[in-house]
């Protein structure tokens, strides 16, 4: 009888632990009411964006080399599928995404040339800054963290084509300005590429000439 009672208690404990584990697995951070609230804010904002532009600072540590690359410049994003990234430092150069293609030109080059870099990798900024595509279809929201200063950090895990180049993404969302202030993209090897944004303007008219390949 005592053995049976102990066995029953043990089974009850295991069942409780299993139930809690399943509850935890079924309730990722983004699925909570607070997480859903932040995601809803981002999606609502993106639906109103037709273009976005501003300044950026980029920081990218090189794994195992003890070196950190830093750069700055300006960017322009326009729906559908167009973006331009002008680097001012350390080297003047321009990247243009036009649909499925990515083009590149250094300051002394006479014309753009198509690069071997995946356009999807650069086009991800069109998604996360310019509202291209449907976020729930492109990402899993693995975690949302809010603070008392009006900011939220959102961790995303790419789906479909994006997961071939990107392991995960962490974005910092300003809940007051309704803007992404920082993005960190982690490659499949773990390398982090962080861009922070300032002087951002939304729905400012942007000439299509900026995206021409001359």
N, C-alpha and C positions, 0 to 999 in steps of 0.2 A: 504493500500500500504506500509506504514511504517512497519507494523507488518510483512508483507510478506518479506520485504527486510531484516529485522532483522533475521527472520527465515532462509532465504537463507544464510546469513553470518554465522549463527550458524552452519548450516549443512556443509558449506564449511570448517569451522574451525574443526569440528568433523572429517570430511573426511581426512583433512590434518594430524591431530593427529593420526588417525587410520593408515594412510599410513606410517607415520614415525615409528609407533610402529611395524607394520609388517616388515618394512625394517630392523629395529633393530633386531627383532627376527630371521629374515632370514639371518643375517650376523654375526654369532658368530666370536670371535677373530681369531680362526684358519682358517677361511675361507677368511680372508683378504690376500692380496698378501704377506705382511710381514709374517703373520702367516704360510701361505702355504710354504713359502721359508724355514722357520725353520723346519717344519715337513718334507719337502723333504730332508733336510740335514740329519736329524736323520734316516729316512728310507734308504737313500743311504748308510750311514755309516753301518747300521745294516746288510745290504745285504753282506757286506764284512767280517763280524765277524764270525769266527768259534769257537773261544775261547777267554776268557777274564779273567784276574786275577788281584789281587791287595790287598791293605789293606783297612779296613773300620773302621769307628768310628760310634757308634750307640748311639742315645739319645732318650729316651722315657719317657716323663712325665706321672705319674700315676694320672689320674683325681681324684680330691677330696681328695688326700692323701698328697699333698705337697711334694711328692718324685719324683725325676727324676732318672731313671736308665740309667747308661752309661756303654758301653762295647766297646771292640775293638778286632780286629783279622784280619784274611786274608780270602779271598774267591777265589774260582775257578769255572768257568762256562764253560761248553763244550757242543756244540751241538752234538746230539739232546737230550735235556731234562735232562742234568746232572749238578748238582752244589754241591759244598762242602763249608761249612762255619765253619771255625775253630776259636772259641772264645779263646783268651788268657787271658782276664780280663773281669769281676771280677772272673769268674769261667771258668776253662778250660773245654771246651765241643765242640762237633762236630755235625753238622747237615748235612745230605746228602739227596739230592733229586735225585731219579733215576726213571725217568718216572713219574708214577702216585703215587709213594710212597715216604714218608718222614721218615728218620731214624735218631736216636739220640743216642749219647753216651757221658757220662761224663768221666773225666780223669781216674777215678778208675774202670770204667766198663770194663768187659772183652769183651763184644760184643755189637753191635748195637741192638736197638729194634725199632720197628715201633711205631710212635707216633700217637696221636689222632688229631694233628694239620693238617689242610687241606694242602695237598701238593700243591694245587693251590695257597695258600697264600704265600708260600716260592718260588714256581715256578714263581711267578710274576717277580722276579728279573732276571730270565732267559730271560723273555720277554723284560724288560726294560734296561737290561745291555748287554745281549747276543744276542738280535735280534731274539728270538724265536717267530714265528707266525707273523701275519700281523697286524700292529698297528691299521689301520682304522677298521678292523673287530673286534678288541678286546676293543677299546676305542672310546669314543667321545672326541674330542679335544675342551674343553670348553673355553680356553683362552691361548693366547701366548703373553708374554711381553718381549720386547727386551730392552737392555740398551746400552750405548755407550762404554762399556768395553769388548764387545765380548761375552756376556752371554745372554741367553734367559731362561725365566721360562715358562714351559708348564704345564697347568692343564689338567688332564685327568679324565674322568668319565668312569669306567669299564662297559663293556657289558658282556653278556653271563654268564659263570660260575663265573668269577671274582667278579661280583657285589654282590655275596652272602656273601663275606667276606670284601670287600673294598668299601668305599663310594667315595673317590676320591684320586688322586695322584698329587703331584706337583714335577716336576723334574727340575733341573738346568742343562742346556746344555751349555757346553763350545764350542762356535762356531769356536774357533781357533784350539783346540786339537781334536775336534769332539768326545768328551767324555761326559758322564753324570757324573757330579761331586757331585751331591747330590740328594737324593730322600726322599720325605716325603709321607708316606702312612697313610691315615686317615681311621680308622675302622668305622663300621656302628654306633658305639657309640660315635665317634668323637675323640678317642684317636689317637695321632700323633706318628708315629715311623719314626725317621729321621736317614738316613745313609748317611755319606759323604765318598768319596773314594779318595785314593791317591796311588801313585806308580803303576798306572794301566798299564798293558801290554795287548796288543791286538794280538791275533793269535800266541801267544807263545805256543809251544807244551806242552800239559798237559797229563800226564800219566793217562790211564783209571783205574789204580790201586787206584787212589785217591777216586774213586767212588764205590769201592767194599765194600760190607757189610760183614765184617769178624766177 
